[in-house]
Amino acid sequence: MKPKICVIGPGVVGQATGKVFIKYGFETAFLGGNLEKREKLRKGGYTTYSKEELFDGDYDFDISMLTVSTPTVNSKINLDPITSASIDLGKRLKFSKKDYHLVVVKSTVPPGTTENIVIKMVEKYSGRKLGKSLGLCMNPEYLREKTAYEDALHPWIILIGEHDKSSGNMLKHVYKKFKCPIFRCTIKEAEFQKYVHNLYNSAKITFFNEMRQIGKKIGFDTKKIFDVTALSAEGMWNSKYGIRDLGPFSGNCLPKDTQAFLKWIHQKGHDAHLLKAIIDVNNALVRENGFAKKKIVGSGL
């Protein structure tokens, strides 16, 4: 039988995730504290519960997916919402008649959070034990806000960070009809990968913003330049470029060109903070680890 799913935290991610599971035939409900969101879902024909409900033994779900927010406050992540949700989940599971329950964290959290906070709180307040009556996975989301539902319906990949094979197998079964690659790893690796995913996107956006700012000041058509770069730069069309463990960039082009261009920019009276950081980090890696393990003429890596 298909497992029953409860999505805890019906925001953008939670709603998109839950609606897709419903489309695939899973009995799915939404649980959260925002009355407006719950009412909108209820009017749309979806089952919803408030944070104050289902503490009396009526929590009969097989899987709980935590999609609560993890906001950054004063440059530090606030884990209070997910901690509170984990405590409440534990209290609900204390009286559940289900022999086994899978806890899935989809919220973006630093490595160690799922195992050191989420499941510890669930265990403490439910009386259950991980590996026996509890399973645990970390399942990152890669949704864009404007196209969240379509992204959830047609994911490009699915990553399952699993405590054990039983946990991972149960979650993989939920995704068996999804037509995309499914990867499995440890829970901490899944937490880390989500940040790598977001940080790479941030770095790429910032790089082109910096180059755009410099190019416009000089009078270049940056749109045309970037369109050509998308076709010419191997880092744009080769998904494996730069991710192999080959050490700092070296070769005949990259070290000399990064330094020469930074010098030229400074001579023009402009700054390129990201480019300088790229050079500084690469130089530090050279000092610490030596040059690249393998040189590829022309491209550096």
N, C-alpha and C positions, 0 to 999 in steps of 0.2 A: 504494500500500500504506500501511496505517496505520503511523505511526512507533512504534518501541519506546521506552518511557519508563522512566527510572530515577528514583525519588524518593529523594533523599539527605537523611536525617533523618526517620525514621518516627515522629515524635511525633504529637500530636493532629492537627495540620494535615497532616502528611505522610501519615498513614494514611488520613484522610478523603479527601484528594485522590487518592491512588493507588487506593483501592478504587472510587471513582467512575469513574476512567478504565478500570479493569478492567470495570466494569459496562457501559461504552460500547464494549467490545470491543478496547481497546488492550492489547497485551502490556506489562505493567508489573511492575517489581520494586522492592523496597525495600532500601536500603543504609544501615546505621547501626551505631553502636558499642554500643548497648544490647542485651545478650544476651537479657534477659527479653522485651523488645518483639519481637525477631526470632523468638524461639521461639514466642511467642503467635501471631504472624502465620503462621509456618510451619505450626503446628498447624491454622490456619484454612485452609490450602491455598494460601497465598500464597508467592511466590518471594522469598527474602531473601538478602542477602549482608552479610558483616561488613566493617568498615573496612579489614581487611587483605587482602581479596580483590580480584580483577579487575585486577591490575596487570600481567598477563602477556599482554596482547593480547586477552583475552576480553571486554573491555568493548565490546559491540556495539550499544549503544543509540543512538538518533537524538536523543533529548532528555534532558537532565538537569535535574531540578527540585530546587533547593536549598530545603529547608524546615527547615534547622537552626535551633536557638534563637539568639536574640540578646539575652542577658540584660543587665539593667542592674545594675551593681555600683558602689556609692558614687556614685550619680546619673549614671553614665557608661555608655554602651553598651559591651558587651564584644564586639568583632568577631572575637575569636580563633577561635571555632567555625566561622564562615563562611569565615574566611581559610584555616584548616586544610582545610576541605572543598574549597575552591577549588584549593588546591595539590594535594591528592590527586586531584581530578578531572582536573587538567592532566596528572598523571603517568599516569593511566589512558588518557587520550585520546592520549598520545604514541604508543602502539602500536595504537590503534584502526584498523581497516581502513575505517571509514566516511569518505567524502569530505567530509561536512559534518555538523556537530553543533551543536545549539541548546542554549545554556545559559539556563535560566530561574530567576531569583531570585524566590522567593515569601516569603522571610523579610522581616520588617520591618526596614529599614535606613535610615539617614539619607541624604538626597540626595547622590549622588556615589559611594556605596559600590560599587554594581554595576559602574560604569565604572572607578573608580580602584583598587579592590581585587580584586573577584571576577574580572573578565575579565583583568586584568593578571596575576594569579597563574596563571590557566588558560593564557594565552598563553605565559608564561614557562616553564612546566613541560611544556607539550604541544608547543611548537614551531609551533603553528598561529597563524593571523592572523585577527583579527576582520574580518568582511566578506568573507572568502575561504572558509576552511574552518570558520569559527566564526560562529554567529549569537548574538544576545544580546537577551533580553527581561527586563523586570521586571513581574511579574504578581501584584499584591497579593492577599492572602486576606482575606475578611471573615467568617470563621467564628466562631461562638460555641462555647465548649468543650463544653457539654452537648448541643448539637445539630449538632456539626461535620459529621457525614456527611450529614445532611439538608440542611444549608446548602450543602455542596459539590455535592450532587446537584441542588439547586434554587437556584442563586445568583440574587440580585436584579439584580446587574450583573456584568460581567467587564471589567476594565481591563487593557489590554496596553500597557506601556511598551516601545517598540521602538527598537533601534539603527538598523535600516533596514527597508524594506518587506518584504524577504525573510524576515527574522526574524519580523516581526509576522504575515505571511501564514501561515507555518508553524504558529505557535501558534494563530492564529485557526482554522485547519483542524481542530486538535484539538478546539476548542470548537464546531464547526459544528452539532452536534445539541443544544446547550444552548439552552433557550428563554428567553433574557433578552437585554437590550441589551448590545452589545459596543462599548466605547470604546477609542480608540487615542490615544497621546500619546508624549512623549519618556520616556526612562527616568527621568530626574531628576524629571519631573512625576509619574510614577507613584509614586516613592519618597515624594515630598512629600505626595501625595494620601492615602496610607495613614496618615500621621501626622495630617493634617487630620481624617480620618475618626475616628481614635481620640481625638484631643484634643477634638473637638466632643462626642463622647459623654461624655467625662470632665467637660467644662464643664457640660453639661446635668444630669448626675447631681448634681454639686456644687451647682448653683443650687437645685435642688429640695430637696436635703438641707438647705441653709442656710435656705430658706424654711420647711421643715418644722420645723426646730429652733426658729425664731422663733415660728411659729404655735402649736406645742405649748406653749411657755412662756407664751403669752398665753391659751391655752385654746381655740383654733380647731380645727375638724374639717378637718385639712389634706387628708385623702383626698378628701373631698367637694369641697374647693376646687380641688384639682389635677385632678380629673375634669372639673370645669366648665372649668378653664383649657385643658385639652386640646381643648375644643370652641370656646372663645371666642377664644383667642390665635391670630392669623394665623400667627405663627411656628411653631405646632404643626401646622397643616393645610395651609399653603401652602409647598411644598418650595422655592420660589424666594425666599421672604421672607428678607431680610437678606443674601443672597449677591451681589446686584448691586452694581456699583461706583458707589455713589451718595454716598459720603462718610460722615462721622459722622452718627449719628442726630440729628434735629432736629425741627422741627414744634412743635405746641402741647402735646403730651402727654409724650413720652418724657423730654426734658431736665428739665422741672420735676418730673415724678412720681418719677423716680429720686432726685433730690436731696431732695425733700420726704419720701419714705418712709425714706431713710437717716437723715435728721434725726429723724424720729419714732421709729425703732428705737433710736437713741442715747438719746433722751429716756426710753425705756422701760427703759434699762439693758442693752441687748443690742448685739451686734456683727453686722455683715453685711460680712465681708471681701470676698467676691466682688462684691457690689453696689458697694462702694466702688471696687474695681478697675475695674469696668465704667465708672463715672463718670469716674475718673481717666484711663483709656485714651481714652475718647471726647473728653474735654476736650483731651488731648494731640493727638489727631487734628485737632480744630478749630483749635488753635494752628498746627499744621503745614500743614494742607491747606485750611483754611477750612470753611465749612458745606457741608451736603449739596448735591449738584448739582441735585437735584430734591426738592421737598417734596410729600409726600402727606398731606393734611389728616387728622388724627385718628390715623393709625398711625405717622407719623414716617418710615418707609421702606417 
